[in-house]
Amino acid sequence: MDGVSTTDRAERVPKQDRSRATRQRLLEAAVACLAEHGWSGSTVSVVAERAGVSRGAAQHHFPTREDLFTAAVEYVAEERSAALRALFPEGAAASDRRAVIAALVDLYTGPVFRAALHLWVAASDQEQLRPRVTELELRVGRESHRTAVELLGADESRPGVRETVQGLLDMARGLGLATLLTDDTARRERVVAQWAALLDGALGRTAPAAPRTTG
Protein backbone atom coordinates (compact mmCIF):
# COMPACT_ATOMS: atom_id res chain seq x y z
CA MET A 1 0.00 0.00 0.00
CA ASP A 2 1.31 3.47 -0.81
CA GLY A 3 -0.74 5.16 1.90
CA VAL A 4 -2.91 7.09 -0.60
CA SER A 5 -6.58 6.14 -0.67
CA THR A 6 -8.65 5.78 -3.81
CA THR A 7 -10.65 8.83 -2.71
CA ASP A 8 -7.45 10.87 -2.37
CA ARG A 9 -6.41 9.87 -5.88
CA ALA A 10 -9.85 10.73 -7.27
CA GLU A 11 -9.74 14.17 -5.63
CA ARG A 12 -6.18 14.90 -6.76
CA VAL A 13 -6.92 14.81 -10.50
CA PRO A 14 -9.74 17.40 -10.44
CA LYS A 15 -7.61 19.54 -8.12
CA GLN A 16 -4.74 19.42 -10.63
CA ASP A 17 -7.18 20.27 -13.42
CA ARG A 18 -8.46 23.24 -11.45
CA SER A 19 -4.91 24.40 -10.84
CA ARG A 20 -4.09 24.23 -14.56
CA ALA A 21 -7.31 26.06 -15.41
CA THR A 22 -6.52 28.79 -12.87
CA ARG A 23 -3.02 29.19 -14.28
CA GLN A 24 -4.36 29.46 -17.81
CA ARG A 25 -6.93 32.09 -16.81
CA LEU A 26 -4.20 34.12 -15.14
CA LEU A 27 -1.94 33.96 -18.19
CA GLU A 28 -4.70 35.00 -20.57
CA ALA A 29 -5.87 37.77 -18.24
CA ALA A 30 -2.31 39.05 -17.88
CA VAL A 31 -1.86 39.41 -21.63
CA ALA A 32 -5.22 41.14 -21.97
CA CYS A 33 -4.41 43.57 -19.15
CA LEU A 34 -0.97 44.30 -20.51
CA ALA A 35 -2.34 44.94 -24.01
CA GLU A 36 -5.08 47.25 -22.70
CA HIS A 37 -3.42 49.06 -19.81
CA GLY A 38 0.33 48.78 -20.34
CA TRP A 39 2.88 47.83 -17.71
CA SER A 40 2.08 50.60 -15.24
CA GLY A 41 -1.62 49.73 -15.21
CA SER A 42 -1.15 45.98 -14.98
CA THR A 43 -0.57 44.63 -11.49
CA VAL A 44 -0.98 41.15 -10.06
CA SER A 45 -4.13 42.33 -8.26
CA VAL A 46 -5.67 43.68 -11.47
CA VAL A 47 -4.90 40.44 -13.30
CA ALA A 48 -6.21 38.28 -10.46
CA GLU A 49 -9.49 40.21 -10.40
CA ARG A 50 -9.87 39.88 -14.16
CA ALA A 51 -9.16 36.14 -13.96
CA GLY A 52 -11.65 35.71 -11.14
CA VAL A 53 -9.13 34.42 -8.59
CA SER A 54 -7.65 35.76 -5.38
CA ARG A 55 -4.35 37.62 -5.29
CA GLY A 56 -3.00 34.82 -3.09
CA ALA A 57 -3.92 32.22 -5.69
CA ALA A 58 -2.21 34.30 -8.37
CA GLN A 59 0.96 34.58 -6.31
CA HIS A 60 0.88 30.85 -5.62
CA HIS A 61 1.29 30.27 -9.36
CA PHE A 62 3.48 33.31 -10.06
CA PRO A 63 5.39 34.64 -7.02
CA THR A 64 6.40 37.90 -8.72
CA ARG A 65 4.92 40.32 -11.21
CA GLU A 66 7.80 39.60 -13.58
CA ASP A 67 7.09 35.85 -13.38
CA LEU A 68 3.46 36.42 -14.31
CA PHE A 69 3.87 38.71 -17.29
CA THR A 70 6.85 37.04 -18.95
CA ALA A 71 5.13 33.65 -18.60
CA ALA A 72 1.91 35.14 -19.99
CA VAL A 73 3.47 36.59 -23.13
CA GLU A 74 5.38 33.36 -23.79
CA TYR A 75 2.32 31.17 -23.21
CA VAL A 76 0.03 33.09 -25.55
CA ALA A 77 2.76 33.42 -28.19
CA GLU A 78 3.19 29.63 -28.11
CA GLU A 79 -0.57 29.14 -28.34
CA ARG A 80 -0.78 31.38 -31.40
CA SER A 81 2.19 29.66 -33.03
CA ALA A 82 0.49 26.29 -32.52
CA ALA A 83 -2.75 27.68 -33.96
CA LEU A 84 -0.84 28.95 -36.98
CA ARG A 85 0.69 25.53 -37.60
CA ALA A 86 -2.77 24.00 -37.31
CA LEU A 87 -3.96 26.18 -40.20
CA PHE A 88 -1.36 24.52 -42.44
CA PRO A 89 -0.81 21.07 -40.89
CA GLU A 90 1.09 19.76 -43.92
CA GLY A 91 2.85 22.99 -44.80
CA ALA A 92 1.66 25.22 -47.59
CA ALA A 93 1.94 24.86 -51.33
CA ALA A 94 3.82 27.61 -53.13
CA SER A 95 0.48 28.97 -54.32
CA ASP A 96 -0.55 29.44 -50.66
CA ARG A 97 2.45 31.52 -49.63
CA ARG A 98 0.42 34.71 -49.55
CA ALA A 99 -1.94 33.10 -47.02
CA VAL A 100 1.03 31.98 -44.91
CA ILE A 101 2.57 35.45 -45.00
CA ALA A 102 -0.74 37.05 -44.04
CA ALA A 103 -1.06 34.61 -41.13
CA LEU A 104 2.49 35.38 -39.97
CA VAL A 105 1.80 39.11 -40.16
CA ASP A 106 -1.32 38.57 -38.05
CA LEU A 107 0.91 37.28 -35.24
CA TYR A 108 2.32 40.80 -34.95
CA THR A 109 -0.88 42.81 -35.29
CA GLY A 110 -2.98 41.59 -32.39
CA PRO A 111 -3.17 41.92 -28.60
CA VAL A 112 -0.28 39.51 -28.00
CA PHE A 113 2.11 41.76 -29.89
CA ARG A 114 0.72 44.83 -28.13
CA ALA A 115 1.27 43.13 -24.76
CA ALA A 116 4.79 42.10 -25.73
CA LEU A 117 5.59 45.64 -26.80
CA HIS A 118 4.53 47.02 -23.42
CA LEU A 119 6.71 44.40 -21.79
CA TRP A 120 9.71 45.38 -23.95
CA VAL A 121 9.27 49.07 -23.08
CA ALA A 122 9.09 48.26 -19.37
CA ALA A 123 12.18 46.04 -19.66
CA SER A 124 14.16 48.87 -21.23
CA ASP A 125 13.78 50.83 -17.97
CA GLN A 126 13.82 48.07 -15.37
CA GLU A 127 16.99 46.12 -14.71
CA GLN A 128 15.26 43.21 -12.98
CA LEU A 129 12.94 42.67 -15.94
CA ARG A 130 15.35 43.22 -18.83
CA PRO A 131 17.27 39.89 -18.84
CA ARG A 132 14.05 37.89 -18.57
CA VAL A 133 12.40 39.72 -21.45
CA THR A 134 15.56 39.52 -23.54
CA GLU A 135 15.67 35.75 -23.06
CA LEU A 136 11.93 35.49 -23.78
CA GLU A 137 12.25 37.47 -27.01
CA LEU A 138 15.09 35.21 -28.17
CA ARG A 139 12.99 32.08 -27.57
CA VAL A 140 9.86 33.49 -29.21
CA GLY A 141 11.91 34.88 -32.11
CA ARG A 142 13.57 31.52 -32.77
CA GLU A 143 10.21 29.76 -32.70
CA SER A 144 8.64 32.31 -35.05
CA HIS A 145 11.52 31.88 -37.49
CA ARG A 146 11.29 28.08 -37.30
CA THR A 147 7.55 28.21 -37.93
CA ALA A 148 7.99 30.52 -40.91
CA VAL A 149 10.66 28.29 -42.44
CA GLU A 150 8.48 25.19 -42.09
CA LEU A 151 5.31 26.75 -43.45
CA LEU A 152 7.04 28.46 -46.36
CA GLY A 153 9.09 25.39 -47.26
CA ALA A 154 12.22 27.55 -47.18
CA ASP A 155 15.57 25.87 -47.87
CA GLU A 156 17.95 27.84 -45.67
CA SER A 157 20.97 26.10 -47.15
CA ARG A 158 20.50 28.37 -50.18
CA PRO A 159 22.32 31.72 -49.95
CA GLY A 160 20.10 34.56 -48.81
CA VAL A 161 17.05 32.47 -47.90
CA ARG A 162 17.53 32.71 -44.12
CA GLU A 163 17.91 36.48 -44.36
CA THR A 164 14.82 36.71 -46.58
CA VAL A 165 12.70 34.82 -44.05
CA GLN A 166 14.03 36.94 -41.20
CA GLY A 167 13.36 40.05 -43.25
CA LEU A 168 9.74 38.91 -43.60
CA LEU A 169 9.40 38.63 -39.82
CA ASP A 170 11.07 42.01 -39.29
CA MET A 171 8.64 43.51 -41.80
CA ALA A 172 5.72 41.90 -39.97
CA ARG A 173 6.91 43.43 -36.69
CA GLY A 174 7.08 46.83 -38.35
CA LEU A 175 3.52 46.47 -39.63
CA GLY A 176 2.49 45.55 -36.10
CA LEU A 177 3.97 48.80 -34.81
CA ALA A 178 2.15 50.81 -37.49
CA THR A 179 -1.14 49.20 -36.51
CA LEU A 180 -0.86 50.43 -32.91
CA LEU A 181 -1.90 53.96 -33.90
CA THR A 182 -3.97 53.62 -37.07
CA ASP A 183 -5.89 51.06 -39.08
CA ASP A 184 -3.22 49.98 -41.52
CA THR A 185 -5.22 47.19 -43.16
CA ALA A 186 -5.17 48.45 -46.75
CA ARG A 187 -1.43 49.12 -46.84
CA ARG A 188 -0.77 45.85 -45.02
CA GLU A 189 -2.58 43.88 -47.71
CA ARG A 190 -0.47 45.48 -50.45
CA VAL A 191 2.74 44.81 -48.54
CA VAL A 192 1.76 41.17 -47.98
CA ALA A 193 1.10 40.74 -51.70
CA GLN A 194 4.50 42.23 -52.55
CA TRP A 195 6.30 40.01 -50.06
CA ALA A 196 4.56 36.96 -51.51
CA ALA A 197 5.97 37.89 -54.92
CA LEU A 198 9.43 38.48 -53.46
CA LEU A 199 9.40 35.13 -51.67
CA ASP A 200 8.34 33.31 -54.81
CA GLY A 201 11.47 34.69 -56.43
CA ALA A 202 13.73 33.98 -53.46
CA LEU A 203 12.39 30.56 -52.49
CA GLY A 204 11.25 29.27 -55.86
CA ARG A 205 7.89 27.70 -56.56
CA THR A 206 8.70 24.42 -54.88
CA ALA A 207 6.75 22.30 -52.45
CA PRO A 208 7.58 22.83 -48.77
CA ALA A 209 9.68 20.39 -46.82
CA ALA A 210 7.83 17.54 -45.16
CA PRO A 211 6.52 18.44 -41.69
CA ARG A 212 8.51 17.31 -38.69
CA THR A 213 7.62 14.05 -37.06
CA THR A 214 8.03 13.02 -33.47
CA GLY A 215 8.98 9.74 -31.98
PyMOL commands that set and color helices and strands:
alter all, ss='L'
color gray80, all
select helices_A, chain A and resi 6-37+44-51+55-61+65-87+94-106+111-125+130-152+161-179+185-203
alter helices_A, ss='H'
color red, helices_A
deselect
rebuild
show_as cartoon
